[in-house]
């Protein structure tokens, strides 16, 4: 995942970078995509289901940065929105990953 996002940012050009986020209390987000035109937090789980506990770190991040788009990627088949978080299958995300897209 990190390799795909790093390549996407490089092809995109500009100042978009990939970061990791963790609070002192242990909440963490796998990837934060940040740049002049991009701000997105992405959590990835090797699960075929979306569980509320998997979304807790994204909700914590969203609370601190409400302007950020939040995405949860998983091995399931269904795209849905839970608690303002876009939940989508990894393969669907990769198919839509294009240097021209914005978050």
LOGU-326547 format. One line per field, with one value per atom (N, C-alpha, C, O): residue number from 1; residue in three letters; chain; x, y, z. Coordinates in nm, 4 decimals. Atoms other than C-alpha are relative to their C-alpha. Layout:
i = [NUM	...] $
aa = [ALA	...] $
ch = [A	...] $
xx = [X	...] $
yy = [Y	...] $
zz = [Z	...] $
This chain:
i = [1	1	1	1	2	2	2	2	3	3	3	3	4	4	4	4	5	5	5	5	6	6	6	6	7	7	7	7	8	8	8	8	9	9	9	9	10	10	10	10	11	11	11	11	12	12	12	12	13	13	13	13	14	14	14	14	15	15	15	15	16	16	16	16	17	17	17	17	18	18	18	18	19	19	19	19	20	20	20	20	21	21	21	21	22	22	22	22	23	23	23	23	24	24	24	24	25	25	25	25	26	26	26	26	27	27	27	27	28	28	28	28	29	29	29	29	30	30	30	30	31	31	31	31	32	32	32	32	33	33	33	33	34	34	34	34	35	35	35	35	36	36	36	36	37	37	37	37	38	38	38	38	39	39	39	39	40	40	40	40	41	41	41	41	42	42	42	42	43	43	43	43	44	44	44	44	45	45	45	45	46	46	46	46	47	47	47	47	48	48	48	48	49	49	49	49	50	50	50	50	51	51	51	51	52	52	52	52	53	53	53	53	54	54	54	54	55	55	55	55	56	56	56	56	57	57	57	57	58	58	58	58	59	59	59	59	60	60	60	60	61	61	61	61	62	62	62	62	63	63	63	63	64	64	64	64	65	65	65	65	66	66	66	66	67	67	67	67	68	68	68	68	69	69	69	69	70	70	70	70	71	71	71	71	72	72	72	72	73	73	73	73	74	74	74	74	75	75	75	75	76	76	76	76	77	77	77	77	78	78	78	78	79	79	79	79	80	80	80	80	81	81	81	81	82	82	82	82	83	83	83	83	84	84	84	84	85	85	85	85	86	86	86	86	87	87	87	87	88	88	88	88	89	89	89	89	90	90	90	90	91	91	91	91	92	92	92	92	93	93	93	93	94	94	94	94	95	95	95	95	96	96	96	96	97	97	97	97	98	98	98	98	99	99	99	99	100	100	100	100	101	101	101	101	102	102	102	102	103	103	103	103] $
aa = [UNK	UNK	UNK	UNK	UNK	UNK	UNK	UNK	UNK	UNK	UNK	UNK	UNK	UNK	UNK	UNK	UNK	UNK	UNK	UNK	UNK	UNK	UNK	UNK	UNK	UNK	UNK	UNK	UNK	UNK	UNK	UNK	UNK	UNK	UNK	UNK	UNK	UNK	UNK	UNK	UNK	UNK	UNK	UNK	UNK	UNK	UNK	UNK	UNK	UNK	UNK	UNK	UNK	UNK	UNK	UNK	UNK	UNK	UNK	UNK	UNK	UNK	UNK	UNK	UNK	UNK	UNK	UNK	UNK	UNK	UNK	UNK	UNK	UNK	UNK	UNK	UNK	UNK	UNK	UNK	UNK	UNK	UNK	UNK	UNK	UNK	UNK	UNK	UNK	UNK	UNK	UNK	UNK	UNK	UNK	UNK	UNK	UNK	UNK	UNK	UNK	UNK	UNK	UNK	UNK	UNK	UNK	UNK	UNK	UNK	UNK	UNK	UNK	UNK	UNK	UNK	UNK	UNK	UNK	UNK	UNK	UNK	UNK	UNK	UNK	UNK	UNK	UNK	UNK	UNK	UNK	UNK	UNK	UNK	UNK	UNK	UNK	UNK	UNK	UNK	UNK	UNK	UNK	UNK	UNK	UNK	UNK	UNK	UNK	UNK	UNK	UNK	UNK	UNK	UNK	UNK	UNK	UNK	UNK	UNK	UNK	UNK	UNK	UNK	UNK	UNK	UNK	UNK	UNK	UNK	UNK	UNK	UNK	UNK	UNK	UNK	UNK	UNK	UNK	UNK	UNK	UNK	UNK	UNK	UNK	UNK	UNK	UNK	UNK	UNK	UNK	UNK	UNK	UNK	UNK	UNK	UNK	UNK	UNK	UNK	UNK	UNK	UNK	UNK	UNK	UNK	UNK	UNK	UNK	UNK	UNK	UNK	UNK	UNK	UNK	UNK	UNK	UNK	UNK	UNK	UNK	UNK	UNK	UNK	UNK	UNK	UNK	UNK	UNK	UNK	UNK	UNK	UNK	UNK	UNK	UNK	UNK	UNK	UNK	UNK	UNK	UNK	UNK	UNK	UNK	UNK	UNK	UNK	UNK	UNK	UNK	UNK	UNK	UNK	UNK	UNK	UNK	UNK	UNK	UNK	UNK	UNK	UNK	UNK	UNK	UNK	UNK	UNK	UNK	UNK	UNK	UNK	UNK	UNK	UNK	UNK	UNK	UNK	UNK	UNK	UNK	UNK	UNK	UNK	UNK	UNK	UNK	UNK	UNK	UNK	UNK	UNK	UNK	UNK	UNK	UNK	UNK	UNK	UNK	UNK	UNK	UNK	UNK	UNK	UNK	UNK	UNK	UNK	UNK	UNK	UNK	UNK	UNK	UNK	UNK	UNK	UNK	UNK	UNK	UNK	UNK	UNK	UNK	UNK	UNK	UNK	UNK	UNK	UNK	UNK	UNK	UNK	UNK	UNK	UNK	UNK	UNK	UNK	UNK	UNK	UNK	UNK	UNK	UNK	UNK	UNK	UNK	UNK	UNK	UNK	UNK	UNK	UNK	UNK	UNK	UNK	UNK	UNK	UNK	UNK	UNK	UNK	UNK	UNK	UNK	UNK	UNK	UNK	UNK	UNK	UNK	UNK	UNK	UNK	UNK	UNK	UNK	UNK	UNK	UNK	UNK	UNK	UNK	UNK	UNK	UNK	UNK	UNK	UNK	UNK	UNK	UNK	UNK	UNK	UNK	UNK	UNK	UNK	UNK	UNK	UNK	UNK	UNK	UNK	UNK	UNK	UNK	UNK	UNK	UNK	UNK	UNK] $
ch = [A	A	A	A	A	A	A	A	A	A	A	A	A	A	A	A	A	A	A	A	A	A	A	A	A	A	A	A	A	A	A	A	A	A	A	A	A	A	A	A	A	A	A	A	A	A	A	A	A	A	A	A	A	A	A	A	A	A	A	A	A	A	A	A	A	A	A	A	A	A	A	A	A	A	A	A	A	A	A	A	A	A	A	A	A	A	A	A	A	A	A	A	A	A	A	A	A	A	A	A	A	A	A	A	A	A	A	A	A	A	A	A	A	A	A	A	A	A	A	A	A	A	A	A	A	A	A	A	A	A	A	A	A	A	A	A	A	A	A	A	A	A	A	A	A	A	A	A	A	A	A	A	A	A	A	A	A	A	A	A	A	A	A	A	A	A	A	A	A	A	A	A	A	A	A	A	A	A	A	A	A	A	A	A	A	A	A	A	A	A	A	A	A	A	A	A	A	A	A	A	A	A	A	A	A	A	A	A	A	A	A	A	A	A	A	A	A	A	A	A	A	A	A	A	A	A	A	A	A	A	A	A	A	A	A	A	A	A	A	A	A	A	A	A	A	A	A	A	A	A	A	A	A	A	A	A	A	A	A	A	A	A	A	A	A	A	A	A	A	A	A	A	A	A	A	A	A	A	A	A	A	A	A	A	A	A	A	A	A	A	A	A	A	A	A	A	A	A	A	A	A	A	A	A	A	A	A	A	A	A	A	A	A	A	A	A	A	A	A	A	A	A	A	A	A	A	A	A	A	A	A	A	A	A	A	A	A	A	A	A	A	A	A	A	A	A	A	A	A	A	A	A	A	A	A	A	A	A	A	A	A	A	A	A	A	A	A	A	A	A	A	A	A	A	A	A	A	A	A	A	A	A	A	A	A	A	A	A	A	A	A	A	A	A	A	A	A	A	A	A	A	A	A	A	A	A	A	A	A	A	A	A] $
xx = [0.0818	0.0000	0.0867	0.0639	-0.0870	0.2731	0.0692	0.0833	-0.0678	0.4529	-0.0945	-0.0541	0.0972	0.1377	-0.0284	-0.0326	0.0287	0.0613	0.1201	0.1039	-0.1209	0.4224	0.0176	0.0517	-0.0085	0.4252	-0.1062	-0.0784	0.1072	0.0900	0.0406	0.0222	-0.0416	0.2273	0.1121	0.1134	-0.1101	0.5423	-0.0518	-0.0109	0.0572	0.3447	-0.0847	-0.0940	0.0853	0.1141	0.0806	0.0328	-0.0824	0.3990	-0.0438	-0.1345	0.0383	0.3782	0.0570	0.1615	-0.0534	0.4175	-0.0687	-0.0464	0.0721	0.1953	0.0966	0.1806	-0.0867	0.3652	-0.0850	-0.2039	0.0636	0.2794	0.0555	0.1769	-0.0398	0.2842	-0.0723	-0.1641	0.0605	0.1958	-0.0389	0.0299	0.0467	0.0005	-0.0263	-0.0882	0.0224	-0.0008	-0.0088	0.0699	0.0155	-0.1216	0.0770	0.1105	-0.0641	0.0477	-0.0821	-0.0262	0.0844	-0.2510	-0.0073	-0.0682	-0.0087	-0.1876	-0.0907	-0.0828	0.0814	-0.4462	0.0937	0.1797	-0.0871	-0.2822	-0.0759	-0.1741	0.0549	-0.3645	0.1149	0.2245	-0.1048	-0.1709	0.0635	0.1859	-0.0518	-0.1383	-0.0754	-0.1982	0.0573	-0.1959	0.0622	0.1836	-0.0427	-0.1758	-0.0230	-0.1359	0.0132	-0.1027	0.0800	0.1951	-0.0626	-0.0227	-0.0930	-0.2002	0.0791	-0.1536	-0.1435	-0.2371	0.1340	-0.4484	-0.0507	-0.1534	0.0358	-0.4645	0.0057	0.0997	-0.0021	-0.5580	-0.0943	-0.2164	0.0778	-0.6726	0.0683	0.1905	-0.0499	-0.6325	-0.0528	-0.1716	0.0367	-0.6327	0.0404	0.1550	-0.0257	-0.6605	-0.0239	-0.1212	0.0091	-0.6050	-0.0064	0.0730	0.0130	-0.7188	-0.0132	-0.0793	0.0110	-0.6795	-0.1245	-0.1149	0.1273	-1.0460	-0.1024	-0.0956	0.1074	-1.3499	-0.1223	-0.2233	0.1106	-1.5740	0.0459	0.1629	-0.0258	-1.5954	-0.0563	-0.1772	0.0422	-1.6070	0.0201	0.1145	-0.0084	-1.6670	0.1358	0.1881	-0.1296	-1.3437	0.1120	0.2121	-0.0995	-1.1473	-0.0028	0.0955	0.0168	-1.2771	0.0380	0.0424	-0.0196	-1.1922	0.1171	0.1051	-0.1142	-0.8493	-0.0304	0.0103	0.0391	-0.9907	-0.0943	-0.0865	0.0908	-1.2644	0.0756	0.0425	-0.0846	-1.0033	0.0733	0.0794	-0.0699	-0.8046	-0.0963	-0.0638	0.1018	-1.1209	-0.0446	-0.0758	0.0352	-1.2038	0.1039	0.0685	-0.1072	-0.8649	0.0119	0.0505	-0.0136	-0.8728	-0.1294	-0.1331	0.1308	-1.2380	-0.0021	-0.0918	-0.0038	-1.1410	0.0562	0.0502	-0.0632	-0.9683	-0.1033	-0.2050	0.0820	-1.1271	0.0543	0.1758	-0.0428	-1.1173	-0.0463	-0.1605	0.0280	-1.0985	0.0466	0.1570	-0.0337	-1.1039	0.0035	-0.0953	-0.0149	-0.9724	0.0014	0.0636	0.0091	-1.0489	-0.0183	-0.0300	0.0107	-1.0805	-0.1434	-0.1656	0.1404	-1.4600	-0.0375	0.0481	0.0511	-1.6750	-0.0865	-0.1170	0.0997	-1.9010	0.0612	0.1411	-0.0385	-1.8395	-0.1140	-0.2303	0.1015	-2.0213	0.0599	0.1813	-0.0430	-2.0034	-0.0515	-0.1714	0.0361	-1.9994	0.0632	0.1842	-0.0486	-1.9709	0.0841	0.1858	-0.0662	-1.8620	0.1362	0.2184	-0.1227	-1.5791	-0.0367	-0.1261	0.0218	-1.5689	0.0720	0.1935	-0.0553	-1.5177	-0.0082	-0.1155	0.0017	-1.4119	0.0995	0.1996	-0.0940	-1.2466	0.1326	0.1347	-0.1328	-0.8725	0.0106	0.0630	-0.0133	-0.8979	-0.0739	-0.0265	0.0734	-1.1589	0.0793	0.0849	-0.0818	-0.9367	0.1152	0.1403	-0.1139	-0.6372	-0.0420	0.0313	0.0494	-0.8442	-0.0288	-0.0171	0.0337	-0.9445	0.1193	0.1095	-0.1163	-0.5972	0.0638	0.1210	-0.0450	-0.5000	0.0700	0.0215	-0.0708	-0.2468	-0.0837	-0.0521	0.0837	-0.5196	-0.1056	-0.1669	0.1056	-0.7529	0.0412	0.1598	-0.0239	-0.7868	-0.0790	-0.1750	0.0667	-0.8926	-0.1073	-0.1765] $
yy = [-0.1185	0.0000	0.1255	0.2175	-0.1177	0.2462	0.0254	0.1401	-0.0144	0.1791	0.0601	0.1469	-0.0530	0.2470	0.1480	0.2281	-0.1397	0.5701	0.0901	0.2037	-0.0777	0.6884	0.0227	0.1327	-0.0139	0.6206	0.0962	0.1790	-0.0912	0.7978	0.1444	0.2302	-0.1360	1.1058	0.0487	0.1652	-0.0382	1.1050	0.0337	0.1338	-0.0273	1.0839	0.1263	0.1975	-0.1175	1.3538	0.1283	0.2297	-0.1206	1.5976	0.0887	0.0524	-0.0915	1.8905	-0.0406	-0.1051	0.0164	1.8726	-0.1104	-0.1198	0.1043	1.5755	-0.1042	-0.1576	0.0962	1.3472	-0.0985	-0.0763	0.1058	1.0348	-0.0008	0.0013	-0.0030	1.0341	-0.1105	-0.1752	0.0910	0.8139	0.0841	0.1811	-0.0810	0.9437	-0.0888	-0.1946	0.0734	0.8253	0.0976	0.1919	-0.0843	0.9842	-0.0620	-0.1803	0.0560	0.9445	-0.1123	-0.2002	0.1036	0.7315	-0.1270	-0.2258	0.1210	0.4861	-0.0065	-0.1034	-0.0009	0.5793	0.0264	0.1140	-0.0193	0.5496	-0.0169	-0.0906	0.0095	0.5937	-0.0433	0.0124	0.0582	0.3927	0.1001	0.1072	-0.0942	0.6641	0.1321	0.1350	-0.1329	1.0373	0.0585	0.0770	-0.0604	1.1846	0.1494	0.1945	-0.1431	1.5541	0.0817	0.0505	-0.0943	1.8336	0.1177	0.1249	-0.1207	2.1635	-0.0324	0.0337	0.0356	1.9939	-0.1339	-0.1837	0.1333	1.6687	-0.0063	0.0435	0.0267	1.5741	-0.1168	-0.1008	0.1214	1.2198	-0.0930	-0.1081	0.1009	0.9644	-0.1358	-0.1512	0.1328	0.5975	-0.1062	-0.1111	0.1145	0.2942	-0.1263	-0.1345	0.1244	-0.0548	-0.1175	-0.1264	0.1201	-0.3813	-0.1237	-0.1209	0.1277	-0.7400	-0.0716	-0.1705	0.0518	-0.8116	0.0079	0.0960	-0.0047	-0.8909	0.0738	0.0850	-0.0724	-0.6943	0.1359	0.1549	-0.1312	-0.3343	-0.0043	-0.0166	0.0004	-0.3290	0.1403	0.2102	-0.1345	-0.0143	0.0267	0.1377	-0.0216	-0.0661	0.0274	0.0898	-0.0287	-0.0554	0.1469	0.1978	-0.1383	0.2969	0.1015	0.2214	-0.0915	0.4448	0.0969	0.2148	-0.0901	0.5854	0.1052	0.2207	-0.0976	0.7471	0.1045	0.2221	-0.0951	0.9047	0.0969	0.2152	-0.0865	1.0380	0.1012	0.2194	-0.0895	1.1829	0.1041	0.2227	-0.0897	1.3324	0.1044	0.2177	-0.0941	1.4937	0.1125	0.2285	-0.1000	1.6711	0.0783	0.1952	-0.0611	1.7448	-0.0215	-0.1057	0.0236	1.7740	0.0219	-0.0282	-0.0244	1.8929	-0.1188	-0.1202	0.1155	1.5611	-0.1010	-0.1239	0.1105	1.2901	-0.1275	-0.1440	0.1231	0.9507	-0.1207	-0.1280	0.1194	0.6156	-0.1232	-0.1263	0.1287	0.2630	-0.1032	-0.1210	0.1009	-0.0092	-0.1388	-0.1609	0.1360	-0.3765	-0.1003	-0.0612	0.1052	-0.7120	-0.0338	-0.1283	0.0271	-0.6996	0.0332	0.0682	-0.0213	-0.6561	0.1247	0.1661	-0.1059	-0.3654	0.1365	0.1495	-0.1374	0.0100	0.0613	0.0526	-0.0608	0.1941	0.1164	0.1365	-0.1125	0.4986	-0.0252	-0.0439	0.0172	0.4557	0.1134	0.1350	-0.1096	0.7507	0.0995	0.1482	-0.0948	0.9751	-0.0505	0.0287	0.0619	0.7323	-0.0850	-0.1693	0.0806	0.5887	-0.1332	-0.1371	0.1346	0.2127	-0.0672	-0.0773	0.0595	0.0400	-0.1151	-0.1180	0.1080	-0.2772	0.0539	0.1487	-0.0437	-0.2417	-0.0006	0.0940	0.0077	-0.3557	0.1128	0.1632	-0.1132	-0.0897	0.1298	0.2119	-0.1189	0.1766	0.0080	0.1136	0.0005	0.0718	0.0288	0.0950	-0.0257	0.0780	0.1482	0.1975	-0.1424	0.4399	0.0919	0.2130	-0.0805	0.5564	0.0532	-0.0220	-0.0654	0.8049	0.1302	0.2003	-0.1224	1.0914	0.1273	0.2277	-0.1196	1.3359	0.0142	0.1201	-0.0081	1.2528	0.0874	0.1039	-0.0781	1.4738	-0.0627	-0.1360	0.0606	1.3791	0.0929	0.0621] $
zz = [0.0000	0.0000	0.0000	-0.0785	-0.0081	0.0967	-0.1331	-0.1757	0.1290	-0.2304	-0.1048	-0.1821	0.0966	-0.4343	0.0259	-0.0675	-0.0337	-0.2488	-0.0256	-0.0703	0.0268	-0.2733	-0.1501	-0.1934	0.1458	-0.6473	-0.0510	-0.1377	0.0390	-0.6840	0.0256	-0.0607	-0.0352	-0.5052	-0.0926	-0.1322	0.0889	-0.7209	-0.1401	-0.1988	0.1321	-1.0461	0.0010	-0.0990	-0.0138	-0.9184	-0.0082	-0.0590	-0.0038	-0.8727	0.1148	0.1898	-0.1064	-0.6368	0.1349	0.1439	-0.1355	-0.2625	0.0800	0.2007	-0.0727	-0.1712	0.0549	-0.0175	-0.0692	0.0827	0.0774	0.1008	-0.0759	0.2748	0.1420	0.1621	-0.1410	0.6568	0.0770	0.0265	-0.0970	0.9535	0.1206	0.1525	-0.1129	1.2551	0.1203	0.1085	-0.1247	1.6158	0.1157	0.1247	-0.1178	1.9385	0.1170	0.1126	-0.1188	2.2785	0.0645	0.1301	-0.0582	2.3827	-0.0854	-0.0445	0.0822	2.0966	-0.1204	-0.1959	0.1222	1.8317	-0.1175	-0.1103	0.1158	1.4912	-0.1298	-0.1383	0.1347	1.1260	-0.0903	-0.0841	0.0835	0.8686	-0.0953	-0.1059	0.0996	0.6044	0.0066	0.0140	0.0149	0.5932	-0.1262	-0.1348	0.1262	0.2443	0.0152	0.0348	-0.0261	0.2763	-0.1004	-0.1310	0.0913	0.0350	-0.0210	0.0390	0.0253	-0.0960	-0.0397	0.0053	0.0484	-0.2682	0.0527	0.0067	-0.0485	-0.0720	0.1522	0.2142	-0.1430	0.2821	0.0261	0.0265	-0.0158	0.3454	0.0997	0.0974	-0.0928	0.6246	-0.0442	-0.0727	0.0495	0.5255	0.1021	0.1467	-0.0878	0.7504	-0.0817	-0.1566	0.0756	0.6072	0.0973	0.1909	-0.0836	0.7651	-0.0885	-0.1923	0.0686	0.6509	0.0538	0.1265	-0.0486	0.7162	-0.1116	-0.1973	0.0997	0.5065	0.0532	-0.0162	-0.0622	0.7453	0.0520	0.0852	-0.0596	0.8633	0.1418	0.1612	-0.1409	1.2427	0.0569	0.0200	-0.0579	1.4467	0.0642	0.0536	-0.0652	1.6425	-0.1006	-0.0654	0.1038	1.3144	-0.0421	-0.0960	0.0430	1.2533	0.1075	0.0797	-0.1133	1.5946	-0.0207	0.0128	0.0215	1.4986	-0.1066	-0.0943	0.1025	1.1850	0.0582	0.0226	-0.0642	1.3963	0.0902	0.0965	-0.0837	1.6393	-0.0870	-0.0533	0.0928	1.3482	-0.0555	-0.0612	0.0569	1.1951	0.1021	0.0655	-0.1052	1.5284	0.0096	0.0304	-0.0030	1.5259	-0.1305	-0.1304	0.1332	1.1505	-0.0794	-0.1691	0.0632	1.0395	-0.1515	-0.2192	0.1448	0.6899	-0.0781	-0.2010	0.0617	0.6187	-0.0493	0.0162	0.0481	0.4066	0.0650	0.0758	-0.0650	0.5794	-0.0810	-0.1263	0.0795	0.4022	0.0769	0.1312	-0.0589	0.5414	-0.1118	-0.1830	0.1035	0.3101	0.0622	0.1662	-0.0527	0.3606	-0.1135	-0.2296	0.1006	0.1797	-0.0385	-0.1142	0.0297	0.1609	-0.1429	-0.2242	0.1364	-0.1479	-0.0133	-0.1252	0.0017	-0.0530	0.0319	0.1247	-0.0314	-0.0676	0.0808	0.0414	-0.0843	0.2109	0.0771	0.0767	-0.0830	0.4364	0.1407	0.1618	-0.1407	0.8138	0.0787	0.0728	-0.0850	1.0509	-0.0798	-0.0304	0.0905	0.7592	-0.0494	-0.0955	0.0504	0.6687	-0.1211	-0.1135	0.1194	0.3173	0.0204	0.0397	-0.0151	0.3484	-0.1367	-0.1962	0.1329	0.0300	-0.0096	0.0619	0.0233	-0.0915	-0.0559	-0.1343	0.0465	-0.1522	-0.1516	-0.2106	0.1452	-0.5126	-0.0703	-0.1722	0.0578	-0.5892	0.0165	-0.0750	-0.0257	-0.4302	-0.0997	-0.1579	0.0919	-0.6416	-0.1435	-0.2171	0.1351	-0.9607	-0.0221	-0.1343	0.0104	-0.8867	0.0271	0.0070	-0.0332	-0.7814	-0.1293	-0.2081	0.1231	-1.0523	0.0398	0.1285	-0.0360	-1.0397	-0.0123	0.0515	0.0171	-1.1493	0.1096	0.1225	-0.1022	-0.8586	0.1160	0.1447	-0.1214	-0.5553	0.1121	0.0883	-0.1159	-0.2057	0.0484	0.1454] $
